[in-house]
Amino acid sequence: MADPQPYDPLRLCVYATIAALAWLLGPLAVLGFAVLGFSGYLRARRRGLTRSKCVLRDTRLVLTYLAALAVAGLAGVGWHVYGWLT
């Protein structure tokens, strides 16, 4: 019998990559990932998903959280643009 493969913590690599992109791109990355996540969850909710594997569980809470992140990202982008213009 072949030995079972050890656990591959791929998610941790994905999380680190997202964190690095957020660090490099700042609020633009937050806005982009929030909009991407929101559109994905909205599409899934329209297809009948009401419970998520996300910590928040209820997709309405997840959508609210992602919308708040998008607003914060948009405010951050606006803040940076305002800083460049002044």
Distance bins in CASP14 RR format, pairs under 12 A and 6 or more apart:
PFRMAT RR
TARGET T0000
AUTHOR 0000-0000-0000
RMODE 2
METHOD distances of the structure
MODEL  1
8 14 0 0 0 0 0 1 0 0 0 0 0
9 15 0 0 0 0 1 0 0 0 0 0 0
9 16 0 0 0 0 0 1 0 0 0 0 0
10 16 0 0 0 0 0 1 0 0 0 0 0
10 17 0 0 0 0 0 1 0 0 0 0 0
11 17 0 0 0 0 0 1 0 0 0 0 0
11 18 0 0 0 0 0 1 0 0 0 0 0
11 53 0 0 0 0 0 1 0 0 0 0 0
12 18 0 0 0 0 0 1 0 0 0 0 0
12 19 0 0 0 0 0 1 0 0 0 0 0
13 19 0 0 0 0 0 1 0 0 0 0 0
13 20 0 0 0 0 0 1 0 0 0 0 0
14 20 0 0 0 0 0 1 0 0 0 0 0
14 21 0 0 0 0 0 1 0 0 0 0 0
14 33 0 0 0 0 0 1 0 0 0 0 0
15 21 0 0 0 0 0 1 0 0 0 0 0
15 22 0 0 0 0 0 1 0 0 0 0 0
15 33 0 0 0 0 0 1 0 0 0 0 0
16 22 0 0 0 0 0 1 0 0 0 0 0
16 23 0 0 0 0 0 1 0 0 0 0 0
17 23 0 0 0 0 0 1 0 0 0 0 0
17 24 0 0 0 0 0 1 0 0 0 0 0
17 29 0 0 0 0 0 1 0 0 0 0 0
17 33 0 0 0 0 0 1 0 0 0 0 0
18 24 0 0 0 0 0 1 0 0 0 0 0
18 25 0 0 0 0 0 1 0 0 0 0 0
18 26 0 0 0 0 0 1 0 0 0 0 0
18 29 0 0 0 0 1 0 0 0 0 0 0
18 30 0 0 0 0 0 1 0 0 0 0 0
18 32 0 0 0 0 0 1 0 0 0 0 0
18 33 1 0 0 1 0 0 0 0 0 0 0
18 34 0 0 0 0 0 1 0 0 0 0 0
18 36 0 0 0 0 0 1 0 0 0 0 0
18 37 0 0 0 0 0 1 0 0 0 0 0
19 25 0 0 0 0 0 1 0 0 0 0 0
19 26 0 0 0 0 0 1 0 0 0 0 0
19 29 0 0 0 0 1 0 0 0 0 0 0
19 30 0 0 0 0 0 1 0 0 0 0 0
19 33 0 0 0 0 0 1 0 0 0 0 0
20 26 0 0 0 0 0 1 0 0 0 0 0
20 29 0 0 0 0 1 0 0 0 0 0 0
21 27 0 0 0 0 0 1 0 0 0 0 0
21 28 0 0 0 0 1 0 0 0 0 0 0
21 29 1 0 1 0 0 0 0 0 0 0 0
21 30 0 0 0 0 1 0 0 0 0 0 0
21 31 0 0 0 0 0 1 0 0 0 0 0
21 32 0 0 0 0 1 0 0 0 0 0 0
21 33 1 0 0 1 0 0 0 0 0 0 0
21 36 0 0 0 0 0 1 0 0 0 0 0
22 28 0 0 0 0 1 0 0 0 0 0 0
22 29 1 0 1 0 0 0 0 0 0 0 0
22 30 1 0 0 1 0 0 0 0 0 0 0
22 31 0 0 0 0 0 1 0 0 0 0 0
22 32 0 0 0 0 1 0 0 0 0 0 0
22 33 1 0 0 1 0 0 0 0 0 0 0
22 34 0 0 0 0 0 1 0 0 0 0 0
22 69 0 0 0 0 0 1 0 0 0 0 0
22 72 0 0 0 0 0 1 0 0 0 0 0
22 73 0 0 0 0 0 1 0 0 0 0 0
23 29 0 0 0 0 1 0 0 0 0 0 0
23 30 0 0 0 0 0 1 0 0 0 0 0
24 30 0 0 0 0 0 1 0 0 0 0 0
25 31 0 0 0 0 1 0 0 0 0 0 0
25 32 0 0 0 0 1 0 0 0 0 0 0
25 33 0 0 0 0 1 0 0 0 0 0 0
25 73 0 0 0 0 0 1 0 0 0 0 0
25 76 0 0 0 0 0 1 0 0 0 0 0
25 77 0 0 0 0 0 1 0 0 0 0 0
25 80 0 0 0 0 0 1 0 0 0 0 0
26 32 0 0 0 0 0 1 0 0 0 0 0
26 33 0 0 0 0 0 1 0 0 0 0 0
26 72 0 0 0 0 0 1 0 0 0 0 0
26 73 0 0 0 0 1 0 0 0 0 0 0
26 76 0 0 0 0 1 0 0 0 0 0 0
26 77 0 0 0 0 1 0 0 0 0 0 0
26 78 0 0 0 0 0 1 0 0 0 0 0
26 79 0 0 0 0 0 1 0 0 0 0 0
26 80 0 0 0 0 1 0 0 0 0 0 0
27 33 0 0 0 0 0 1 0 0 0 0 0
27 34 0 0 0 0 0 1 0 0 0 0 0
27 69 0 0 0 0 0 1 0 0 0 0 0
27 70 0 0 0 0 0 1 0 0 0 0 0
27 71 0 0 0 0 0 1 0 0 0 0 0
27 72 1 0 0 1 0 0 0 0 0 0 0
27 73 1 0 1 0 0 0 0 0 0 0 0
27 74 1 0 0 1 0 0 0 0 0 0 0
27 75 1 0 0 1 0 0 0 0 0 0 0
27 76 1 1 0 0 0 0 0 0 0 0 0
27 77 1 0 1 0 0 0 0 0 0 0 0
27 78 1 0 0 1 0 0 0 0 0 0 0
27 79 1 0 0 1 0 0 0 0 0 0 0
27 80 1 0 0 1 0 0 0 0 0 0 0
27 81 0 0 0 0 0 1 0 0 0 0 0
27 82 0 0 0 0 0 1 0 0 0 0 0
28 34 0 0 0 0 0 1 0 0 0 0 0
28 35 0 0 0 0 0 1 0 0 0 0 0
28 70 0 0 0 0 0 1 0 0 0 0 0
28 72 0 0 0 0 0 1 0 0 0 0 0
28 73 1 0 0 1 0 0 0 0 0 0 0
28 74 0 0 0 0 1 0 0 0 0 0 0
28 75 0 0 0 0 0 1 0 0 0 0 0
28 76 0 0 0 0 1 0 0 0 0 0 0
28 77 1 0 1 0 0 0 0 0 0 0 0
28 78 0 0 0 0 1 0 0 0 0 0 0
28 79 0 0 0 0 0 1 0 0 0 0 0
28 80 0 0 0 0 1 0 0 0 0 0 0
28 81 0 0 0 0 0 1 0 0 0 0 0
29 35 0 0 0 0 0 1 0 0 0 0 0
29 36 0 0 0 0 0 1 0 0 0 0 0
29 69 0 0 0 0 0 1 0 0 0 0 0
29 70 0 0 0 0 0 1 0 0 0 0 0
29 72 0 0 0 0 0 1 0 0 0 0 0
29 73 0 0 0 0 1 0 0 0 0 0 0
29 76 0 0 0 0 0 1 0 0 0 0 0
29 77 0 0 0 0 0 1 0 0 0 0 0
30 36 0 0 0 0 0 1 0 0 0 0 0
30 37 0 0 0 0 0 1 0 0 0 0 0
30 66 0 0 0 0 0 1 0 0 0 0 0
30 68 0 0 0 0 0 1 0 0 0 0 0
30 69 1 0 0 1 0 0 0 0 0 0 0
30 70 1 0 0 1 0 0 0 0 0 0 0
30 71 0 0 0 0 0 1 0 0 0 0 0
30 72 1 0 0 1 0 0 0 0 0 0 0
30 73 1 0 1 0 0 0 0 0 0 0 0
30 74 0 0 0 0 1 0 0 0 0 0 0
30 75 0 0 0 0 1 0 0 0 0 0 0
30 76 1 0 0 1 0 0 0 0 0 0 0
30 77 0 0 0 0 1 0 0 0 0 0 0
30 80 0 0 0 0 0 1 0 0 0 0 0
31 37 0 0 0 0 0 1 0 0 0 0 0
31 38 0 0 0 0 0 1 0 0 0 0 0
31 66 0 0 0 0 0 1 0 0 0 0 0
31 67 0 0 0 0 0 1 0 0 0 0 0
31 68 0 0 0 0 0 1 0 0 0 0 0
31 69 0 0 0 0 1 0 0 0 0 0 0
31 70 1 0 1 0 0 0 0 0 0 0 0
31 71 0 0 0 0 1 0 0 0 0 0 0
31 72 0 0 0 0 1 0 0 0 0 0 0
31 73 1 0 1 0 0 0 0 0 0 0 0
31 74 1 0 1 0 0 0 0 0 0 0 0
31 75 0 0 0 0 1 0 0 0 0 0 0
31 76 1 0 0 1 0 0 0 0 0 0 0
31 77 1 0 1 0 0 0 0 0 0 0 0
31 78 0 0 0 0 1 0 0 0 0 0 0
31 79 0 0 0 0 0 1 0 0 0 0 0
31 80 0 0 0 0 0 1 0 0 0 0 0
32 38 0 0 0 0 1 0 0 0 0 0 0
32 39 0 0 0 0 0 1 0 0 0 0 0
32 66 0 0 0 0 0 1 0 0 0 0 0
32 69 0 0 0 0 1 0 0 0 0 0 0
32 70 1 0 0 1 0 0 0 0 0 0 0
32 72 0 0 0 0 0 1 0 0 0 0 0
32 73 0 0 0 0 1 0 0 0 0 0 0
32 74 0 0 0 0 1 0 0 0 0 0 0
32 77 0 0 0 0 1 0 0 0 0 0 0
33 39 0 0 0 0 0 1 0 0 0 0 0
33 40 0 0 0 0 0 1 0 0 0 0 0
33 66 0 0 0 0 1 0 0 0 0 0 0
33 69 1 0 0 1 0 0 0 0 0 0 0
33 70 0 0 0 0 1 0 0 0 0 0 0
33 72 0 0 0 0 0 1 0 0 0 0 0
33 73 0 0 0 0 1 0 0 0 0 0 0
34 40 0 0 0 0 0 1 0 0 0 0 0
34 41 0 0 0 0 0 1 0 0 0 0 0
34 62 0 0 0 0 0 1 0 0 0 0 0
34 63 0 0 0 0 0 1 0 0 0 0 0
34 64 0 0 0 0 0 1 0 0 0 0 0
34 65 0 0 0 0 1 0 0 0 0 0 0
34 66 1 0 1 0 0 0 0 0 0 0 0
34 67 1 0 0 1 0 0 0 0 0 0 0
34 68 0 0 0 0 1 0 0 0 0 0 0
34 69 1 1 0 0 0 0 0 0 0 0 0
34 70 1 1 0 0 0 0 0 0 0 0 0
34 71 0 0 0 0 1 0 0 0 0 0 0
34 72 0 0 0 0 1 0 0 0 0 0 0
34 73 1 0 0 1 0 0 0 0 0 0 0
34 74 0 0 0 0 1 0 0 0 0 0 0
34 75 0 0 0 0 0 1 0 0 0 0 0
34 76 0 0 0 0 0 1 0 0 0 0 0
34 77 0 0 0 0 0 1 0 0 0 0 0
35 41 0 0 0 0 0 1 0 0 0 0 0
35 42 0 0 0 0 0 1 0 0 0 0 0
35 63 0 0 0 0 0 1 0 0 0 0 0
35 66 0 0 0 0 1 0 0 0 0 0 0
35 67 0 0 0 0 1 0 0 0 0 0 0
35 69 0 0 0 0 1 0 0 0 0 0 0
35 70 1 0 1 0 0 0 0 0 0 0 0
35 71 0 0 0 0 0 1 0 0 0 0 0
35 73 0 0 0 0 1 0 0 0 0 0 0
35 74 0 0 0 0 1 0 0 0 0 0 0
35 77 0 0 0 0 0 1 0 0 0 0 0
36 42 0 0 0 0 0 1 0 0 0 0 0
36 43 0 0 0 0 0 1 0 0 0 0 0
36 66 0 0 0 0 1 0 0 0 0 0 0
36 69 0 0 0 0 0 1 0 0 0 0 0
36 70 0 0 0 0 1 0 0 0 0 0 0
37 43 0 0 0 0 1 0 0 0 0 0 0
37 44 0 0 0 0 1 0 0 0 0 0 0
37 45 0 0 0 0 0 1 0 0 0 0 0
37 52 0 0 0 0 0 1 0 0 0 0 0
37 54 0 0 0 0 0 1 0 0 0 0 0
37 59 0 0 0 0 0 1 0 0 0 0 0
37 62 0 0 0 0 1 0 0 0 0 0 0
37 63 0 0 0 0 1 0 0 0 0 0 0
37 65 0 0 0 0 0 1 0 0 0 0 0
37 66 1 0 1 0 0 0 0 0 0 0 0
37 67 0 0 0 0 0 1 0 0 0 0 0
37 69 0 0 0 0 1 0 0 0 0 0 0
37 70 0 0 0 0 1 0 0 0 0 0 0
38 44 0 0 0 0 0 1 0 0 0 0 0
38 45 0 0 0 0 0 1 0 0 0 0 0
38 59 0 0 0 0 0 1 0 0 0 0 0
38 62 0 0 0 0 1 0 0 0 0 0 0
38 63 1 0 0 1 0 0 0 0 0 0 0
38 64 0 0 0 0 1 0 0 0 0 0 0
38 65 0 0 0 0 1 0 0 0 0 0 0
38 66 1 0 1 0 0 0 0 0 0 0 0
38 67 1 0 0 1 0 0 0 0 0 0 0
38 68 0 0 0 0 0 1 0 0 0 0 0
38 69 0 0 0 0 1 0 0 0 0 0 0
38 70 1 0 0 1 0 0 0 0 0 0 0
38 71 0 0 0 0 0 1 0 0 0 0 0
39 45 0 0 0 0 0 1 0 0 0 0 0
39 46 0 0 0 0 0 1 0 0 0 0 0
39 63 0 0 0 0 0 1 0 0 0 0 0
39 66 0 0 0 0 1 0 0 0 0 0 0
39 67 0 0 0 0 0 1 0 0 0 0 0
39 70 0 0 0 0 0 1 0 0 0 0 0
40 46 0 0 0 0 1 0 0 0 0 0 0
40 47 0 0 0 0 0 1 0 0 0 0 0
40 49 0 0 0 0 1 0 0 0 0 0 0
40 52 0 0 0 0 0 1 0 0 0 0 0
40 54 0 0 0 0 0 1 0 0 0 0 0
40 59 0 0 0 0 0 1 0 0 0 0 0
40 62 0 0 0 0 1 0 0 0 0 0 0
40 63 0 0 0 0 1 0 0 0 0 0 0
40 66 0 0 0 0 1 0 0 0 0 0 0
41 47 0 0 0 0 0 1 0 0 0 0 0
41 48 0 0 0 0 0 1 0 0 0 0 0
41 49 1 0 0 1 0 0 0 0 0 0 0
41 50 0 0 0 0 0 1 0 0 0 0 0
41 51 0 0 0 0 0 1 0 0 0 0 0
41 52 1 0 0 1 0 0 0 0 0 0 0
41 53 0 0 0 0 0 1 0 0 0 0 0
41 54 0 0 0 0 1 0 0 0 0 0 0
41 56 0 0 0 0 0 1 0 0 0 0 0
41 58 0 0 0 0 0 1 0 0 0 0 0
41 59 1 0 1 0 0 0 0 0 0 0 0
41 60 0 0 0 0 1 0 0 0 0 0 0
41 61 0 0 0 0 0 1 0 0 0 0 0
41 62 1 0 1 0 0 0 0 0 0 0 0
41 63 1 0 1 0 0 0 0 0 0 0 0
41 64 0 0 0 0 0 1 0 0 0 0 0
41 65 0 0 0 0 1 0 0 0 0 0 0
41 66 1 0 0 1 0 0 0 0 0 0 0
41 67 0 0 0 0 1 0 0 0 0 0 0
41 69 0 0 0 0 0 1 0 0 0 0 0
41 70 0 0 0 0 0 1 0 0 0 0 0
42 48 0 0 0 0 0 1 0 0 0 0 0
42 49 0 0 0 0 0 1 0 0 0 0 0
42 59 0 0 0 0 1 0 0 0 0 0 0
42 60 0 0 0 0 0 1 0 0 0 0 0
42 62 0 0 0 0 1 0 0 0 0 0 0
42 63 1 0 0 1 0 0 0 0 0 0 0
42 64 0 0 0 0 0 1 0 0 0 0 0
42 66 0 0 0 0 1 0 0 0 0 0 0
42 67 0 0 0 0 1 0 0 0 0 0 0
42 70 0 0 0 0 0 1 0 0 0 0 0
43 49 0 0 0 0 1 0 0 0 0 0 0
43 59 0 0 0 0 0 1 0 0 0 0 0
43 63 0 0 0 0 0 1 0 0 0 0 0
44 50 0 0 0 0 1 0 0 0 0 0 0
44 51 0 0 0 0 0 1 0 0 0 0 0
44 52 0 0 0 0 1 0 0 0 0 0 0
44 53 0 0 0 0 0 1 0 0 0 0 0
44 54 0 0 0 0 0 1 0 0 0 0 0
44 59 1 0 0 1 0 0 0 0 0 0 0
44 62 0 0 0 0 1 0 0 0 0 0 0
44 63 0 0 0 0 1 0 0 0 0 0 0
45 51 0 0 0 0 0 1 0 0 0 0 0
45 52 0 0 0 0 1 0 0 0 0 0 0
45 58 0 0 0 0 1 0 0 0 0 0 0
45 59 1 0 1 0 0 0 0 0 0 0 0
45 60 1 0 0 1 0 0 0 0 0 0 0
45 61 0 0 0 0 0 1 0 0 0 0 0
45 62 0 0 0 0 1 0 0 0 0 0 0
45 63 1 0 0 1 0 0 0 0 0 0 0
45 64 0 0 0 0 0 1 0 0 0 0 0
45 66 0 0 0 0 0 1 0 0 0 0 0
46 59 0 0 0 0 0 1 0 0 0 0 0
46 63 0 0 0 0 0 1 0 0 0 0 0
47 59 0 0 0 0 0 1 0 0 0 0 0
48 59 0 0 0 0 1 0 0 0 0 0 0
49 57 0 0 0 0 0 1 0 0 0 0 0
49 58 0 0 0 0 0 1 0 0 0 0 0
49 59 1 0 1 0 0 0 0 0 0 0 0
49 60 0 0 0 0 0 1 0 0 0 0 0
49 62 0 0 0 0 1 0 0 0 0 0 0
49 63 0 0 0 0 0 1 0 0 0 0 0
50 57 0 0 0 0 1 0 0 0 0 0 0
50 58 1 0 0 1 0 0 0 0 0 0 0
50 59 1 0 1 0 0 0 0 0 0 0 0
50 60 0 0 0 0 1 0 0 0 0 0 0
50 61 0 0 0 0 0 1 0 0 0 0 0
50 62 0 0 0 0 0 1 0 0 0 0 0
50 63 0 0 0 0 0 1 0 0 0 0 0
51 57 1 0 1 0 0 0 0 0 0 0 0
51 58 1 0 0 1 0 0 0 0 0 0 0
51 59 1 0 0 1 0 0 0 0 0 0 0
51 60 0 0 0 0 0 1 0 0 0 0 0
51 61 0 0 0 0 0 1 0 0 0 0 0
51 62 0 0 0 0 0 1 0 0 0 0 0
52 58 1 0 0 1 0 0 0 0 0 0 0
52 59 1 0 1 0 0 0 0 0 0 0 0
52 60 0 0 0 0 1 0 0 0 0 0 0
52 61 0 0 0 0 1 0 0 0 0 0 0
52 62 1 0 1 0 0 0 0 0 0 0 0
52 63 0 0 0 0 1 0 0 0 0 0 0
52 65 0 0 0 0 0 1 0 0 0 0 0
52 66 0 0 0 0 0 1 0 0 0 0 0
53 59 0 0 0 0 0 1 0 0 0 0 0
53 62 0 0 0 0 0 1 0 0 0 0 0
54 60 0 0 0 0 0 1 0 0 0 0 0
54 61 0 0 0 0 1 0 0 0 0 0 0
54 62 1 0 1 0 0 0 0 0 0 0 0
54 63 0 0 0 0 0 1 0 0 0 0 0
54 64 0 0 0 0 0 1 0 0 0 0 0
54 65 0 0 0 0 1 0 0 0 0 0 0
54 66 0 0 0 0 1 0 0 0 0 0 0
55 61 0 0 0 0 1 0 0 0 0 0 0
55 62 0 0 0 0 1 0 0 0 0 0 0
55 65 0 0 0 0 1 0 0 0 0 0 0
56 62 1 0 1 0 0 0 0 0 0 0 0
56 63 0 0 0 0 1 0 0 0 0 0 0
56 64 0 0 0 0 1 0 0 0 0 0 0
56 65 1 0 0 1 0 0 0 0 0 0 0
56 66 0 0 0 0 1 0 0 0 0 0 0
56 68 0 0 0 0 0 1 0 0 0 0 0
57 65 0 0 0 0 0 1 0 0 0 0 0
58 64 0 0 0 0 1 0 0 0 0 0 0
58 65 0 0 0 0 0 1 0 0 0 0 0
59 65 0 0 0 0 0 1 0 0 0 0 0
59 66 0 0 0 0 0 1 0 0 0 0 0
60 66 0 0 0 0 0 1 0 0 0 0 0
60 67 0 0 0 0 0 1 0 0 0 0 0
61 67 0 0 0 0 0 1 0 0 0 0 0
61 68 0 0 0 0 0 1 0 0 0 0 0
62 68 0 0 0 0 0 1 0 0 0 0 0
62 69 0 0 0 0 0 1 0 0 0 0 0
63 69 0 0 0 0 0 1 0 0 0 0 0
63 70 0 0 0 0 0 1 0 0 0 0 0
64 70 0 0 0 0 0 1 0 0 0 0 0
64 71 0 0 0 0 0 1 0 0 0 0 0
65 71 0 0 0 0 0 1 0 0 0 0 0
65 72 0 0 0 0 0 1 0 0 0 0 0
66 72 0 0 0 0 0 1 0 0 0 0 0
66 73 0 0 0 0 0 1 0 0 0 0 0
67 73 0 0 0 0 0 1 0 0 0 0 0
67 74 0 0 0 0 0 1 0 0 0 0 0
68 74 0 0 0 0 0 1 0 0 0 0 0
68 75 0 0 0 0 0 1 0 0 0 0 0
69 75 0 0 0 0 0 1 0 0 0 0 0
69 76 0 0 0 0 0 1 0 0 0 0 0
70 76 0 0 0 0 0 1 0 0 0 0 0
70 77 0 0 0 0 0 1 0 0 0 0 0
71 77 0 0 0 0 0 1 0 0 0 0 0
71 78 0 0 0 0 0 1 0 0 0 0 0
72 78 0 0 0 0 0 1 0 0 0 0 0
72 79 0 0 0 0 0 1 0 0 0 0 0
73 79 0 0 0 0 1 0 0 0 0 0 0
73 80 0 0 0 0 1 0 0 0 0 0 0
73 81 0 0 0 0 0 1 0 0 0 0 0
74 80 0 0 0 0 0 1 0 0 0 0 0
74 81 0 0 0 0 0 1 0 0 0 0 0
75 81 0 0 0 0 0 1 0 0 0 0 0
75 82 0 0 0 0 0 1 0 0 0 0 0
76 82 0 0 0 0 1 0 0 0 0 0 0
76 83 0 0 0 0 0 1 0 0 0 0 0
77 83 0 0 0 0 0 1 0 0 0 0 0
77 84 0 0 0 0 0 1 0 0 0 0 0
78 84 0 0 0 0 1 0 0 0 0 0 0
78 85 0 0 0 0 1 0 0 0 0 0 0
78 86 0 0 0 0 0 1 0 0 0 0 0
79 85 0 0 0 0 0 1 0 0 0 0 0
79 86 0 0 0 0 0 1 0 0 0 0 0
80 86 0 0 0 0 0 1 0 0 0 0 0
END
